Amino acid sequence: MTYGSPPSTKFPEPITLTS
């Protein structure tokens, strides 16, 4: 899975996966 933001943090931005 890839995110728009760098994987520096667990949840860099509010993504639709798991809060």
PyMOL commands that set and color helices and strands:
alter all, ss='L'
color gray80, all
deselect
rebuild
show_as cartoon
